């Protein structure tokens, strides 16, 4: 009985703490918690990332990876991490490609990217990219080697959702000449 009561008290305290963190990070709204104006500066000091610690912006770009060997592009983006082959997220190997592609782009300037037209597909945008940007893959697994195309896709704005068959549209593309060493 005592252990159960302790669990309930901890759950309530954690829930109240989470509610205050959420309220401090979402900005002005109609909900007002007791002592919110006093607690908000403390929460912002202790947890400056606020609710963003738990979430990723829905409108952030997603990078799709293509193999560019032989002049033809074929998508090689890792599948979803929540599939049986990855033990429903327990095996984190599928997440490595995002880290690897981000590390390849370190030091690559924005001027190397080619803007995509809103009516283009990923492949059409990649085919317009002129030249290759040379980079070195210093990662452990080295799954991305040779010519690799990357397309940064943005979310279709909500107000235009009825005009598009896809959720994401290409924003910019780059083709990398990756040396694995």
C-alpha positions as CSV (number, residue, x, y, z in Angstrom):
1,X,0.0,0.0,0.0
2,X,2.8,2.4,0.9
3,X,4.7,1.6,-2.4
4,X,1.5,2.3,-4.4
5,X,0.9,5.6,-2.6
6,X,4.5,6.6,-3.3
7,X,4.1,5.8,-7.0
8,X,0.9,7.8,-7.2
9,X,2.6,10.8,-5.5
10,X,5.6,10.6,-7.8
11,X,3.4,10.4,-10.9
12,X,1.3,13.4,-9.8
13,X,4.5,15.5,-9.1
14,X,6.0,14.5,-12.4
15,X,2.8,15.3,-14.2
16,X,2.5,18.8,-12.6
17,X,6.2,19.4,-13.4
18,X,5.6,18.4,-17.0
19,X,2.5,20.7,-17.2
20,X,4.5,23.7,-15.9
21,X,7.4,23.0,-18.4
22,X,4.9,22.7,-21.2
23,X,3.0,25.9,-20.2
24,X,6.3,27.8,-19.9
25,X,7.4,26.9,-23.4
26,X,4.2,27.2,-25.5
27,X,3.8,30.9,-25.2
28,X,0.7,32.9,-24.4
29,X,-2.5,31.0,-24.2
30,X,-5.7,30.9,-22.2
31,X,-4.4,28.5,-19.6
32,X,-3.0,30.1,-16.4
33,X,-1.4,27.9,-13.7
34,X,-1.1,29.0,-10.1
35,X,2.3,30.7,-9.6
36,X,3.1,30.5,-13.3
37,X,4.7,33.9,-13.4
38,X,7.1,33.0,-10.5
39,X,7.9,29.5,-11.8
40,X,8.4,30.4,-15.5
41,X,11.8,32.1,-15.1
42,X,13.1,29.2,-13.0
43,X,12.0,26.6,-15.6
44,X,13.5,28.7,-18.4
45,X,16.8,28.8,-16.5
46,X,16.8,25.1,-15.6
47,X,15.4,23.8,-18.9
48,X,16.1,26.4,-21.6
49,X,15.1,24.1,-24.3
50,X,11.7,23.7,-22.7
51,X,9.3,21.4,-24.6
52,X,11.6,21.4,-27.6
53,X,13.7,18.9,-25.8
54,X,11.0,16.3,-26.6
55,X,10.0,17.3,-30.1
56,X,11.3,18.2,-33.5
57,X,9.7,21.0,-35.5
58,X,7.2,19.6,-37.9
59,X,8.3,22.0,-40.6
60,X,12.0,21.1,-40.4
61,X,13.7,19.7,-43.6
62,X,14.1,16.0,-44.1
63,X,17.1,14.9,-46.2
64,X,16.5,12.1,-48.6
65,X,19.6,10.2,-49.8
66,X,20.2,8.9,-53.3
67,X,22.9,6.8,-54.8
68,X,24.3,8.6,-57.9
69,X,26.5,5.9,-59.4
70,X,26.3,5.5,-63.2
71,X,24.5,8.8,-63.7
72,X,21.2,7.4,-62.5
73,X,19.8,8.3,-59.1
74,X,18.1,5.7,-56.9
75,X,16.9,6.3,-53.4
76,X,18.8,4.6,-50.6
77,X,17.3,6.4,-47.6
78,X,17.2,4.1,-44.5
79,X,13.8,2.7,-43.8
80,X,11.8,3.7,-40.7
81,X,13.3,2.8,-37.4
82,X,10.0,1.5,-36.1
83,X,10.0,-1.7,-38.3
84,X,10.5,-5.3,-37.2
85,X,13.9,-5.6,-39.0
86,X,15.2,-2.9,-36.5
87,X,13.5,-4.5,-33.5
88,X,10.9,-1.7,-33.4
89,X,13.5,0.9,-32.6
90,X,15.8,-1.1,-30.2
91,X,18.4,-1.5,-33.0
92,X,19.5,2.0,-33.7
93,X,21.6,1.2,-36.8
94,X,19.0,2.5,-39.2
95,X,19.4,6.0,-37.5
96,X,23.1,6.1,-38.4
97,X,22.5,7.3,-42.0
98,X,21.0,10.6,-40.9
99,X,24.0,11.2,-38.7
100,X,26.4,10.2,-41.5
101,X,24.7,12.4,-44.1
102,X,24.8,15.4,-41.7
103,X,28.5,14.8,-40.9
104,X,29.2,14.8,-44.7
105,X,27.6,18.2,-45.0
106,X,29.7,19.7,-42.2
107,X,31.8,22.4,-43.9
108,X,29.7,22.4,-47.1
109,X,28.5,25.9,-47.7
110,X,25.0,26.9,-48.7
111,X,26.3,28.1,-52.1
112,X,26.9,24.4,-53.0
113,X,23.2,23.6,-52.9
114,X,21.0,24.0,-55.9
115,X,17.5,25.4,-55.3
116,X,14.7,23.2,-56.5
117,X,11.6,24.4,-58.3
118,X,8.3,23.7,-56.5
119,X,7.0,21.7,-59.3
120,X,10.0,19.4,-59.6
121,X,10.4,15.9,-58.2
122,X,13.5,14.9,-56.2
123,X,15.0,13.2,-59.2
124,X,14.4,16.2,-61.6
125,X,16.0,18.5,-59.1
126,X,19.1,16.2,-58.6
127,X,19.5,15.9,-62.4
128,X,19.8,19.8,-62.6
129,X,22.7,19.9,-60.1
130,X,25.9,20.9,-61.9
131,X,29.2,19.4,-60.6
132,X,30.0,17.4,-57.5
133,X,31.2,18.6,-54.1
134,X,34.1,16.5,-52.8
135,X,33.9,15.4,-49.2
136,X,35.5,12.7,-47.0
137,X,33.5,10.2,-45.0
138,X,35.3,9.6,-41.7
139,X,32.5,7.7,-40.1
140,X,32.6,4.2,-38.6
141,X,30.1,2.4,-40.8
142,X,30.7,4.2,-44.1
143,X,27.4,3.4,-45.7
144,X,27.6,6.5,-48.0
145,X,30.5,6.3,-50.4
146,X,31.0,7.4,-54.1
147,X,28.6,9.8,-55.7
148,X,25.7,10.5,-53.3
149,X,22.8,12.9,-54.0
150,X,21.0,14.6,-51.1
151,X,17.7,16.4,-51.4
152,X,16.4,18.6,-48.5
153,X,12.6,18.3,-48.5
154,X,10.3,20.8,-46.8
155,X,6.7,20.3,-45.7
156,X,3.9,21.5,-48.0
157,X,2.3,24.4,-46.2
158,X,-1.0,23.5,-44.6
159,X,-2.9,26.1,-46.6
160,X,-1.7,24.3,-49.8
161,X,-2.4,20.8,-48.7
162,X,-5.3,20.3,-51.1
163,X,-3.1,21.2,-54.1
164,X,-0.4,18.6,-53.6
165,X,-0.4,14.8,-53.6
166,X,2.7,14.6,-51.4
167,X,3.4,15.8,-47.9
168,X,7.0,17.0,-48.7
169,X,8.4,18.9,-51.7
170,X,12.1,19.3,-52.6
171,X,13.7,22.6,-51.5
172,X,17.3,22.1,-52.5
173,X,19.7,19.4,-53.7
174,X,23.4,18.6,-53.8
175,X,25.5,15.9,-55.2
176,X,28.5,14.8,-53.2
177,X,31.6,12.9,-54.3
178,X,32.3,11.0,-51.1
179,X,35.7,9.5,-50.5
180,X,35.7,6.7,-47.8
181,X,39.0,6.3,-46.2
